[in-house]
Amino acid sequence: MPRLVFTPQLRRFTSTPELASGAVTLRALLDEAFELNPMLRGYVLDDQGHLRPNVVVFVDGRRSTERMRLDEERLAPDSTVHVLQALSGG
């Protein structure tokens, strides 16, 4: 089952559930996490349902280039998805 992991930066603001799911797309996996904590959606997605500019997703160690629909990013049964905030500054 695909596994979803949020990095600690988001935990400072809201609960970030780690979950294993039968989801086959990134969108479906994220939606399951949002069902567990609806507040999380606003930290990850903008008002149009796209990834926020400061959020990066890695699927099986590869940065996802899908930022809008998210249902085009297919997951394997053993996929691991990491969601993190991209940090900048000096």
C-alpha positions as CSV (number, residue, x, y, z in Angstrom):
1,M,0.0,0.0,0.0
2,P,1.3,3.5,-0.8
3,R,2.5,5.4,2.3
4,L,2.2,9.1,2.8
5,V,4.7,11.0,5.1
6,F,4.7,14.7,5.9
7,T,8.0,16.2,7.0
8,P,8.2,17.9,10.5
9,Q,7.9,21.5,9.2
10,L,4.1,21.1,8.7
11,R,3.7,19.5,12.1
12,R,4.5,22.9,13.7
13,F,1.1,24.2,12.3
14,T,-1.3,21.2,12.2
15,S,-1.6,17.5,12.7
16,T,0.1,15.6,9.8
17,P,-1.2,12.0,9.6
18,E,1.1,9.3,8.2
19,L,-1.0,6.8,6.5
20,A,-1.0,3.7,4.3
21,S,-3.6,3.6,1.6
22,G,-4.9,1.8,-1.4
23,A,-4.9,5.0,-3.4
24,V,-3.4,4.8,-6.9
25,T,-2.9,8.5,-7.5
26,L,-1.3,11.3,-5.6
27,R,-4.6,13.3,-5.5
28,A,-6.4,10.3,-3.9
29,L,-3.7,9.8,-1.3
30,L,-3.7,13.5,-0.3
31,D,-7.5,13.6,-0.2
32,E,-7.4,10.7,2.4
33,A,-5.0,12.7,4.6
34,F,-7.3,15.8,4.2
35,E,-10.3,13.7,5.4
36,L,-8.3,12.9,8.6
37,N,-7.4,16.6,9.1
38,P,-9.2,19.1,6.9
39,M,-7.0,22.0,8.1
40,L,-4.0,20.3,6.4
41,R,-5.5,21.0,3.0
42,G,-4.9,24.8,3.3
43,Y,-1.2,24.2,4.1
44,V,-0.6,21.9,1.1
45,L,-3.1,23.2,-1.6
46,D,-4.1,26.6,-2.7
47,D,-7.7,27.7,-3.3
48,Q,-7.7,26.1,-6.7
49,G,-6.6,22.7,-5.4
50,H,-3.1,23.0,-6.8
51,L,0.1,22.4,-4.8
52,R,1.2,25.6,-3.1
53,P,4.4,27.1,-4.5
54,N,6.3,26.3,-1.2
55,V,5.2,22.7,-1.1
56,V,7.2,19.9,-2.8
57,V,6.2,16.3,-3.2
58,F,8.6,13.3,-3.7
59,V,7.2,10.0,-4.9
60,D,9.7,7.1,-4.4
61,G,12.5,9.6,-4.0
62,R,11.7,11.5,-7.3
63,R,10.4,15.0,-7.2
64,S,6.9,15.1,-8.7
65,T,6.5,17.7,-11.5
66,E,2.7,17.4,-11.3
67,R,1.5,20.5,-9.4
68,M,-2.0,21.1,-10.6
69,R,-4.2,18.0,-11.2
70,L,-2.2,15.6,-9.0
71,D,-4.3,12.7,-10.3
72,E,-1.8,12.2,-13.2
73,E,0.9,11.1,-10.7
74,R,0.3,7.4,-10.4
75,L,1.4,5.4,-7.4
76,A,2.8,1.9,-7.2
77,P,1.5,-0.5,-4.5
78,D,4.8,0.1,-2.6
79,S,5.2,3.8,-3.2
80,T,6.3,6.2,-0.5
81,V,5.2,9.8,-0.9
82,H,6.9,12.6,1.1
83,V,5.3,16.1,1.3
84,L,7.5,18.9,2.5
85,Q,7.7,22.7,2.5
86,A,10.4,24.1,0.4
87,L,12.5,26.3,2.5
88,S,14.4,29.4,1.4
89,G,16.4,32.1,2.9
90,G,19.8,32.6,4.3
